[in-house]
Amino acid sequence: MTSTPRRIGKFEIVERLGEGAMGEVFLARDTLLGREVAIKTIRAALTSPDAKDRFFREAQAAGRLNHPNLVTIHEFGEEDGTLFMVMEYVPGDDLGRLLASRELSHREMLELLAQVCDGLGFAHQRGVLHRDIKPTNIRITRVSGRLAAKVLDFGIARLAGSDLTATGALLGTFGYMAPEYIQSGKPDARADLFAVGVILYETLAGFPPFGGESTATVLHRIVNEEPAPLDPDQLTGISPAIQGVVARALAKDPAARYPSAEALAEALRAARDPWWDPASDKGATRSDRLLDLPQRGRKPAPRAEGAPSHAWIYLAVAAVMAVLTAGAGWLWIRHRRHRPVPAPPVAVQPAAQPVVAPAPPVEAPKPEPPAPEPAKAEPSRPTPAPQAVKAEPKAAPEPAAPARAGAYATLDQAARALDTDPKGALAFLENAVKEDPTNERAIALRIAALYDAGDYRGCSLAIRGARETGHPLWPMALKYPRLRKALEQERITPRLLRRRQAQ
């Protein structure tokens, strides 16, 4: 290790941060702009024409990339025989340390790896491969209070069409190399995605997928062996379908992997939902994310910071319309049920008329004059009408607080009683779903009631049953606030059983 220089060009060295594959890295201060930067120098032992060429290729390749998930290159040059590159200083920890400490949840790690894919996708579209993706080349920092990943060290990046490895040397870290790169020395963008798959496996299992005591053993296993299956009990808080995402990312055949970094990022973010099933619910992925935190690296055009998402506006309008429509429907039903009962006496009159009706057709006009008599008879039947009027007040107190469980007549009553009489309301909802398995509102309220009651197994089974009858979870949550509140609580503190446990 060489002594730390005091100054490189206009940059004043503050401290030595560490060593990379090609040289040392220093924290420095730009004396003109007053900002902190990281300076990477090339080792003196590597100052061959090929090493210099590779160093400048790194700077040129990375300098063309400007993305939130990629480190920014400010400038590069040579001074007194020392090659150096000045880049953005990213405070925080590298992903390797976070993997070792296991301090982040699976959901957080999936989002960070999705951000890595966002940055790689941006680089791949511009013809730049990284070729050395590994945890120590991924820096984790916080941006506006949120975790953010930045990909470092394009030191062996390759521009499309260039050939810096004509000697056949393998550049990179052996445990993260793709099989085709080991065999041919000619990787493409899918080799970077294989490395992301290795990190993903290590995140979930706690150990690398292709371990070994020697480099030869590691390379042999990458090319010829499949990694050990993941333990389903370790996949807490995320979808069991993540096992399929890992298998596809680590496929030996590049054609069997995800076609792009964007596609892998999409799958990683979808797998954060414990109920995501790519085979049976392909359309639920996007709607689920609309309820989650804003995502990074999305393709829609950027909007001003703090501006509301158009998707939220559309969902809010749709939710309000759904509530208004449902409310109007229930008001109409209640009006039909509770309107005054004088209608039955009118219906009884035609039943009495047929006794006179059997007369011959010639006498049909004659019954017309006696018609006023039934009208006079109406006052003689005062008893039915008062009885109907008296029955109305008895029905009014029922919505307030029924004394026994299940004593409800409508979903409105049961919904209002979820806080005051949860057992009775749940009993009514159970019967309502049995009688009409297609009643979406009853299904949603029953799931929420089971969750609030702490019956997490029953809630998991109810969610499964709802999906089997064509009622996906999150679309219902958009309509019914009670269910949405339960799911938001589940995101904070996961309690529901995973799909396999619920079976």
Secondary structure, 3 states (H helix, E strand, C coil): CCCCCCEECCEEEEEEEEECCCCEEEEEEECCCCCEEEEEECCHHHCCHHHHHHHHHHHHHHHCCCCCCECCEEEEEEECCEEEEEEECCCCEEHHHHHHHCCCCHHHHHHHHHHHHHHHHHHHHCCEECCCCCHHHEEEEEECCEEEEEECCCCCCEECCCCCCCCCCCCCCHHHCCHHHHHHCCCCHHHHHHHHHHHHHHHHHCCCCCCCCCHHHHHHHHHHCCCCCCCHHHCCCCCCCHHHHHHHHCCCCHHHCCCCHHHHHHHHHHCCCCCCCCCCCCCHHHHHHHCCCCCCCCCCCCCCCCCCCHHHHHHHHHHHHHHHHHHHHHHHHHHHHHCCCCHHHHHHHHHHHHHCCCCCHHHCCCCCCCCHHHHHHHHHCCCHHHHHHHHHHHHCCCCCCCCCCCCCCCHHHHHHCCCCCHHHHHHHHHHHHHHCCCCHHHHHHHHHHHHHCCCHHHHHHHHHHHHHCCCCHHHHHHHCHHHHHHHHHHHHCCCCCCHHHHC
